[in-house]
C-alpha cells in the first residue's frame, strides 16, 4: 500500500522505521538513510542553490536531530564534483561517522596525486596538518578540494597516529555497517567497484598524476566505473542505491560485475531503488530490474542539468514507467532551451509548464518511510513529484 503526501514528514522516523530520502538537483545529489534507532547513513552531498550548508545537515536541523553522534557512516560514491559538493562540511559535523571512499581512491597513486599538490609528506607522519596549509582552493578542482579537506578533518578529529581509522574503503564486498543483534536487523554493504573497476581506475589515476612541480586543474574520469553501489537490508526490507554505476558488456565491469561477481545482492528483492546515473540509458540494466527489484519498486532519481540533452530524457522516463508505476524525481528534467523560443511553446508555458520551468534548479526532496515493507509513505518537498502519464505527454511534446 502506498500513501503519497504533498509534503515530507518533519517528525523523526520511529526507531523501527526505515527512511530513504533523496535530494537534488542542487549541485549533485544526496541520499540520507535512517537505519533504525536514530542511526543514520549519508551518501554523497549536494548544496541548494544560494546556500553553502549541505542539504543533509539542513534536513537534520529540520528533524531536530543532532548529526554529531547520530550519523554513523558517510559514503562518497565516487569522486565527481556533482556528488561531493559540501561533503567535507558533513564530515566535520559528524565526527562519530566512518567515511568510505571507493577502493580506487585508496591506492598510492591517488594519495600521490593529493600530496603532489600539498607537499605534506614531511609533516603528515608527525604533526596534524593545518587546514589552511593543506588546502589551496586555487590549486584544485572543487572535487579534490573536498577530498583534501576530509583528510584534514580526520587529522583534526583524531590523533595523527589514528586518523586513518576514520577513512575506509569500499569494493564489491565491503560490509559498511551491520547491527544484527538488535531490532531492526540492519546490514549495509557495497556492491562495487569490482576488481577490474579498481584496476582501470588506478591506470587512469596514474595517467593523471602531474610532476611534483605542476599545479592545475585535473580532468575527471569520463566513466563512472569506480562508483559505489549499495545494498541495504532492514529486517526483510531491501534497498538498492545505484550511485552513478554504469552498464557494460564486460562481465567484470559495471552492473554485470555486480550481478555475476562473487557477492551479488542476496536475501530478497529491493522495494526502493535509487536509479543510477540520473536515469540515463547507460546506467540501465534489464537484469537488475528483473532479478534484483520487486515488480512495483519505488524508483527514485535526480535529474542532471549540466548538458544540452540531460538525463532523464523522455525515453528514459518512459522506459522506467513501463517497469514500475512508482517513479519519482526530485525535480522535472530540464527541457531543451531552444524550445522556449517557439511562440506556441511560450503560450503553453503560461499554463502548468510555467511552474515546472520556474522550479528548475531548486532543491527537491523525496522521502520514503516504511516499517514493514508493505506500507510506504512517500512525501515530496519542493519540485519533487511522482512521474505521471500527463507529465510524460507534455514532456514528449516539448522534447521533440
JOLIN-V812921 format. One record per helix or strand. SS is the DSSP state (@ for helix, = for strand). FROM is the first residue (numbers start at 1). LEN is the number of residues. If there is no record, write none. Layout:
ss=[SS & SS]
from=[FROM & FROM]
len=[LEN & LEN]
This chain:
ss=[= & = & = & = & = & = & = & @ & @ & = & @ & @ & = & @ & @ & @ & @ & @ & @ & @ & = & = & = & @ & = & = & @ & = & @ & @ & @ & = & @ & = & @ & @ & @ & = & = & = & @]
from=[2 & 18 & 30 & 40 & 45 & 47 & 54 & 55 & 67 & 71 & 81 & 87 & 98 & 103 & 108 & 121 & 131 & 137 & 142 & 163 & 167 & 175 & 186 & 195 & 230 & 237 & 254 & 270 & 276 & 281 & 286 & 293 & 314 & 327 & 337 & 343 & 352 & 364 & 376 & 385 & 389]
len=[4 & 7 & 5 & 4 & 1 & 1 & 1 & 9 & 4 & 5 & 4 & 7 & 5 & 4 & 11 & 4 & 4 & 3 & 16 & 3 & 4 & 5 & 5 & 14 & 5 & 5 & 7 & 5 & 4 & 3 & 6 & 9 & 8 & 3 & 5 & 6 & 8 & 7 & 6 & 2 & 10]
